[in-house]
Amino acid sequence: MSILNFGFIKLSPGWTLIYLISVSMLTYIDLGSIAGLIPTLKDELGISDAEAGLLGTAYTLGLIVLNPIFGYFVQYVRVYSLMTIGIFIYFGSLVMAGISVNYWMLLAARFITGIGEASFENLSGPVIIQKAPEARKGLWLSLYYACSPIGVAIGSFYGAVMGNSLGWHWNFLIGSIAILPLLVLTVFIRKEPGLLGQKESSTLSLNQQILAVLKNPVFVFTTLSCASVNFTGGGLGFWLVDYLNNYYGVSQSVAAGISGAVIVIPGLIGVILGSTILDFRTRKDVKSKQQGFISETDLQRVRIQNSIQLCLVIAIIGMLIGLIGSVVNNLYVFLVCLALSIGILYM
């Protein structure tokens, strides 16, 4: 199927990466802007901390619910068609948030935002893996995932500035305008990479495929580990500006700047360092695969094993550093430990 895809623009692998990075950057700026807007939203909408936190939960819930749906239908529908649907939903949710007249309308809009991003979040990684040069897959993925710390940091500052100047409504309306050209581009990108199974090669239903992966212990424990890390990192990113403002008495604008600095710099270093280490550890296996000594399956198995080992080491180190920062009641110690933990987290 080629719905919502009129395909006369063909992107090279390099331009595909730039396109994916551009969309990802805008989505993470939007995600980070909520953190910068929290003090403004609490004042103007009269909401509690719990209600403010639900704005982040609603987004994540929409993302979780639709992720497997998009992952399933990519077997039958072109990748860029699904991305077009997702980005269109995402665009509509930003407009909805921008014209929200109360908290509940904004909450619903954030849930729909998560639904829209689910397609892009789910499909970008496989597209990059399929398009990237064999020896630089880790580097390409690191460039893409670097959008997370950079985008969240920019968004945190951007949201705080918008909340104190034009108002929180314009935070979302400007975001919808920014994503619109990429939505148009997505409609006209020529066909998807042939990276996932087609209908004739898969007879399992969605429920059967979900049950199949849940029986894989490596998948289950890796997913739970990622969920735990994102639970901590997401909570810190969402509440950091408000926490610095209320607990340490830092002004909203300064807190947004600090939040951006401790997220983007160590996060960017961590992403690049982690991928570099992984590529270094698999370089011999890449050469063996190129020479025909091992198969693609063997190479991917080595990558997974090296990734899991690296994650185990950095998780323990990050936990210990984070514990020190949370126990010592000092702003500077907290920020240093937070920066180190974030750098390790993004590895």
C-alpha positions in Angstrom: 0.0 0.0 0.0 1.2 3.5 -0.7 -1.5 5.7 1.0 -0.5 9.3 1.7 2.7 8.9 -0.3 3.0 10.4 -3.8 6.7 9.7 -4.0 8.6 11.8 -6.5 11.4 12.9 -4.0 14.1 10.4 -3.5 16.3 10.9 -0.5 19.9 9.7 -0.4 21.0 7.9 2.8 22.7 11.1 4.1 19.6 13.3 3.4 17.4 10.6 5.0 19.4 10.9 8.2 19.1 14.7 8.0 15.4 14.5 7.5 14.9 12.1 10.4 17.1 14.2 12.6 15.1 17.3 11.7 11.7 15.8 12.7 13.2 14.2 15.8 14.7 17.5 16.9 11.4 19.3 16.6 9.6 16.6 18.6 12.1 16.7 21.4 12.0 20.5 21.5 8.3 20.2 22.0 8.7 17.6 24.7 11.3 19.7 26.5 9.2 22.8 26.3 6.6 21.3 28.6 9.2 21.3 31.4 10.0 25.0 30.8 6.3 25.8 30.8 5.4 23.9 34.1 5.6 27.0 36.4 3.5 29.1 33.9 0.9 26.4 33.4 0.5 25.9 37.1 -0.1 29.6 37.6 -2.3 30.3 34.7 -4.4 27.1 34.7 -4.4 26.7 38.5 -3.2 23.1 38.4 -1.4 21.0 41.0 1.9 19.2 40.7 0.1 16.0 40.1 -2.0 17.5 37.3 1.1 19.0 35.7 2.8 15.6 35.8 -0.1 14.1 34.0 0.7 16.2 31.0 3.9 14.2 30.6 2.2 10.9 31.5 -0.5 11.5 28.8 2.1 12.0 26.2 4.0 8.9 27.2 0.8 6.8 27.3 -0.2 7.8 23.8 3.3 6.8 22.7 3.2 3.4 24.4 -0.3 2.5 23.2 0.4 3.2 19.5 4.0 2.1 19.2 3.2 -1.6 18.6 0.4 -0.7 16.3 2.6 1.3 14.0 5.3 -1.4 14.3 2.8 -4.0 13.2 1.3 -2.2 10.2 4.8 -1.3 8.8 4.6 -4.9 7.4 1.7 -3.9 5.2 2.0 -0.1 4.6 5.0 1.9 3.4 7.2 3.4 6.0 6.8 7.0 4.9 3.1 6.6 4.6 2.9 5.6 8.2 5.3 8.5 9.1 3.0 10.9 7.2 0.0 9.7 9.2 1.9 10.1 12.4 3.3 13.5 11.7 -0.1 14.7 10.5 -1.6 13.6 13.9 1.3 15.2 15.6 0.7 18.5 13.7 -3.0 18.4 14.6 -2.2 17.8 18.3 0.1 20.9 18.5 -2.7 23.0 17.0 -5.1 21.6 19.5 -2.8 22.3 22.4 -2.2 25.8 21.1 -5.9 26.6 21.1 -6.7 24.8 24.3 -9.1 26.7 26.6 -8.6 24.6 29.7 -6.4 21.9 31.3 -8.4 19.0 30.1 -8.2 20.0 26.4 -4.5 20.5 26.8 -4.2 17.0 28.5 -6.1 15.4 25.6 -3.8 17.2 23.1 -0.7 15.9 24.8 -2.1 12.3 24.6 -2.7 12.7 20.9 0.9 14.2 20.5 2.2 10.9 21.9 0.1 9.0 19.4 1.5 11.1 16.5 5.1 10.6 17.6 4.7 6.9 18.0 5.0 6.3 14.2 8.2 8.3 13.9 9.8 7.1 17.1 9.1 3.5 16.2 10.3 3.5 12.6 13.3 5.9 12.5 15.8 3.5 14.1 15.2 0.7 11.6 15.3 3.1 8.7 18.7 4.4 9.8 20.0 0.9 10.4 19.0 -0.1 6.9 20.4 3.0 5.3 23.6 3.6 7.2 27.0 2.3 6.1 27.9 -1.0 7.7 30.8 0.3 9.8 29.0 3.5 10.9 25.6 2.3 12.0 26.4 3.2 15.6 27.6 6.6 14.6 24.5 7.4 12.5 22.3 6.2 15.3 24.2 8.3 17.8 23.7 11.4 15.6 20.0 10.7 15.5 19.6 9.9 19.3 21.6 13.1 20.1 18.4 14.9 19.2 17.0 13.8 22.5 19.4 15.7 24.9 19.8 18.7 22.5 16.1 19.0 21.7 15.0 18.6 25.3 17.5 21.2 26.4 16.5 23.7 23.8 12.9 23.0 24.4 13.2 23.6 28.2 14.7 27.1 27.6 12.3 27.8 24.7 9.3 26.8 26.8 10.4 29.1 29.7 10.9 32.0 27.4 7.6 31.5 25.6 5.8 31.2 28.9 7.2 34.5 30.1 6.7 36.4 26.8 4.1 35.4 24.2 2.4 32.8 26.4 2.2 29.1 26.5 -0.4 28.8 23.7 2.2 30.2 21.2 4.7 27.6 22.3 2.6 24.9 20.6 1.3 27.0 17.7 4.9 27.9 16.6 5.8 24.2 16.9 3.0 23.3 14.6 4.2 25.8 12.0 7.8 24.5 12.3 6.7 20.9 11.6 4.5 21.7 8.7 7.2 21.8 6.0 8.5 18.4 7.1 5.0 17.0 7.0 4.7 18.1 3.3 8.1 16.7 2.5 7.1 13.3 4.0 4.1 13.1 1.7 6.3 13.3 -1.4 9.2 11.1 -0.3 9.5 8.2 -2.8 8.7 4.8 -1.3 10.1 3.2 1.9 13.3 1.3 2.4 12.6 -2.4 2.2 13.6 -3.0 5.8 10.8 -5.0 7.4 8.8 -8.1 6.5 6.0 -8.0 4.0 2.5 -9.4 4.4 3.2 -12.6 2.6 6.1 -13.4 5.0 4.2 -12.9 8.2 1.0 -14.7 9.1 0.9 -13.8 12.8 -1.6 -11.4 14.1 -0.7 -8.4 16.2 -1.5 -10.2 19.5 0.5 -13.2 18.4 3.5 -11.1 17.5 3.4 -9.3 20.9 3.2 -12.6 22.7 6.1 -13.9 20.7 8.5 -11.1 21.7 7.3 -11.2 25.3 8.6 -14.8 25.4 12.1 -13.6 24.6 13.9 -13.0 27.9 16.5 -10.7 26.4 13.9 -8.5 24.9 11.8 -8.4 28.1 14.7 -7.5 30.5 16.3 -5.1 28.1 12.9 -3.3 27.7 12.4 -3.2 31.5 15.9 -1.8 31.9 15.3 0.9 29.4 11.9 1.7 31.0 13.6 2.1 34.4 16.3 4.4 33.0 13.7 6.5 31.1 11.5 6.7 34.1 14.3 8.3 36.0 15.6 10.4 33.2 12.2 11.5 32.0 11.2 12.5 35.5 14.3 14.6 36.0 13.9 16.3 32.6 10.3 17.0 33.2 10.6 18.4 36.7 14.1 19.9 36.7 13.2 23.5 36.0 10.4 23.5 38.5 12.6 21.7 41.1 15.4 24.2 40.8 12.9 27.0 41.0 11.1 25.8 44.1 13.7 23.8 46.0 16.9 25.9 45.4 15.2 29.2 44.7 16.7 29.6 41.2 14.6 31.8 38.9 12.6 30.2 36.1 14.7 31.5 33.2 18.1 30.7 34.9 16.7 27.2 35.9 15.8 26.6 32.3 19.3 27.6 31.2 20.9 25.4 33.8 18.6 22.5 32.8 19.6 22.9 29.2 23.3 22.9 30.0 23.3 19.9 32.2 21.2 17.9 29.7 22.6 18.9 26.3 26.4 18.9 26.9 26.8 15.6 28.9 24.0 14.0 26.9 25.6 14.8 23.6 29.0 13.6 24.8 27.4 10.4 26.2 25.5 9.6 23.0 28.6 10.0 20.8 30.9 8.2 23.3 28.6 5.2 23.7 28.2 4.7 20.0 31.9 5.1 19.4 32.7 2.5 22.1 30.2 0.1 20.5 31.6 0.6 17.0 35.1 0.1 18.3 34.2 -3.2 20.1 32.5 -4.6 16.9 35.0 -3.4 14.3 36.7 -6.8 14.0 33.3 -8.5 13.6 32.3 -6.0 10.9 35.4 -6.9 8.9 34.7 -10.6 9.4 31.2 -10.1 8.0 32.6 -8.1 5.1 35.0 -10.9 4.3 32.3 -13.5 4.5 33.5 -15.3 7.7 30.3 -14.5 9.7 26.7 -13.8 8.7 24.6 -10.7 9.2 22.8 -12.5 12.0 26.1 -13.3 13.8 27.1 -9.6 13.5 23.8 -8.4 15.0 24.2 -10.9 17.8 27.6 -9.6 18.7 26.2 -6.0 18.6 23.4 -6.9 21.0 25.8 -8.7 23.4 28.2 -5.8 23.4 25.4 -3.3 23.9 24.0 -5.3 26.9 27.4 -5.5 28.6 28.0 -1.8 28.1 24.5 -0.9 29.4 25.1 -3.0 32.5 28.3 -1.3 33.4 27.1 2.3 32.8 23.8 1.7 34.6 25.7 0.7 37.8 28.1 3.7 37.5 25.2 6.1 36.8 23.2 4.8 39.7 26.0 5.4 42.2 26.7 8.9 40.9 23.0 9.8 41.0 22.7 8.5 44.5 25.5 10.8 45.7 23.8 13.8 44.0 20.5 13.1 45.6 21.9 12.5 49.1 24.2 15.6 49.3 22.1 18.7 49.9 24.1 21.1 47.8 23.1 22.7 44.5 26.5 22.4 42.9 27.1 18.8 43.9 23.6 18.0 42.7 24.2 19.6 39.3 27.6 18.0 38.8 26.3 14.5 39.7 23.2 15.1 37.5 25.4 16.1 34.5 27.6 13.0 34.9 24.5 10.7 35.3 22.9 12.1 32.2 26.1 11.7 30.2 26.2 8.0 31.3 22.5 7.6 30.8 22.7 8.6 27.1 25.6 6.3 26.4 
